[in-house]
Amino acid sequence: MSSTIKAAVNNHFVSADQAGASPLIANRTVAQNWEKFNVIHNSDNTVSFLSIANNKYVTADLNQGTKLIARASTIQAWEKFRKIDRGNGKIALQAVANNLYVSVDLNQGSVLYANRNSASGWE
């Protein structure tokens, strides 16, 4: 079953933009196929996200400034995230790749990065 990810900071859905060819971005008001992901529950209590847009796993790409992009064919460390309960039905995601939190960076066009030391408003 597919799920959507909605950014609390701007109330927009996260999209695997350009059918997964571009970094994830929180800029959609309606969820279509590019905004849908299968959530994979890994045996180590982490989660991974399989994009419906291109059937690729979301990776925290440390070679591209920690941008999240749906480009991986398999689940390795860069494709794993810890779900951190923030209360009120909200979670933060912490990338296993670098132990940093995923942020919707409003100063960078709402692109998702795994680059924050703590979870606050944009995370």
C-alpha positions in Angstrom: 0.0 0.0 0.0 1.4 3.4 -0.9 1.7 6.3 1.4 2.4 10.1 1.1 4.8 12.3 3.0 3.5 15.7 4.0 6.0 18.4 5.2 4.8 20.1 8.4 6.7 23.3 7.6 4.7 24.1 4.4 1.9 21.6 4.5 2.9 20.3 1.0 3.3 16.7 -0.2 6.8 15.4 -0.9 7.3 14.6 -4.6 9.9 12.4 -6.4 10.1 15.3 -8.9 10.6 14.7 -12.7 9.5 11.0 -12.2 12.3 10.5 -9.7 15.1 12.1 -11.7 15.4 15.2 -9.5 15.8 15.5 -5.7 12.7 15.1 -3.5 10.9 18.3 -3.0 7.9 19.3 -0.8 5.9 21.5 -3.2 2.8 19.7 -4.2 -0.7 20.5 -2.9 -2.2 17.3 -4.3 -0.8 13.8 -4.2 -0.5 12.0 -7.5 1.9 9.1 -8.4 5.1 11.2 -8.0 4.0 11.9 -4.4 3.5 8.3 -3.4 5.9 5.9 -1.7 5.8 2.4 -0.4 7.2 2.3 3.2 9.5 -0.6 3.7 10.0 -1.7 7.3 13.6 -3.0 7.6 14.7 -5.7 10.1 16.9 -3.2 12.0 13.8 -1.0 12.9 14.6 1.5 10.2 12.4 2.4 7.2 13.0 2.9 3.5 10.9 4.5 0.9 10.3 3.1 -2.5 9.1 5.7 -5.0 6.0 4.8 -7.0 7.2 7.3 -9.7 10.2 5.2 -10.8 10.3 2.1 -8.5 13.6 3.3 -6.9 14.5 3.7 -3.3 15.0 7.1 -1.7 18.6 7.7 -0.8 20.3 10.4 1.3 23.1 11.0 -1.3 26.2 12.1 0.6 27.9 12.8 -2.8 25.2 15.3 -3.7 25.1 17.5 -0.6 22.9 15.1 1.3 19.9 15.6 -1.0 17.2 13.0 -0.9 16.6 11.4 -4.3 14.8 8.3 -5.5 17.6 6.6 -7.4 18.7 3.4 -5.6 18.0 -0.1 -6.8 18.7 -1.7 -3.5 18.5 -0.8 0.2 21.9 -0.1 1.7 22.7 2.4 4.6 22.0 5.5 2.5 18.5 4.2 1.9 17.6 3.8 5.6 15.9 6.2 7.9 15.0 6.2 11.6 11.5 7.4 12.4 11.6 9.7 15.4 8.2 10.3 17.1 7.6 14.1 17.4 4.0 13.7 18.9 0.7 14.8 17.5 1.0 12.2 14.6 4.2 13.8 13.3 7.6 12.2 12.9 11.1 13.3 12.0 13.4 11.3 9.8 17.0 10.6 10.7 19.2 9.4 7.9 21.3 6.3 8.7 23.9 7.5 6.1 25.1 10.4 8.3 22.8 10.4 11.4 21.4 13.8 10.5 17.8 14.8 10.3 15.9 15.3 7.0 14.9 18.9 6.5 12.6 20.6 4.0 14.8 23.6 3.2 12.6 26.5 2.4 15.7 28.5 1.4 16.5 25.9 -1.2 13.2 25.6 -3.0 11.7 23.1 -0.5 14.2 20.4 -1.5 14.8 17.7 1.1 18.3 17.3 2.7 19.6 15.1 5.4 21.7 17.8 7.0 20.4 18.9 10.4 21.8 18.1 13.8 18.4 18.3 15.5 14.8 18.1 14.6 12.9 21.4 14.9 10.6 23.4 12.6 11.8 22.3 9.1 12.5 18.8 10.1 
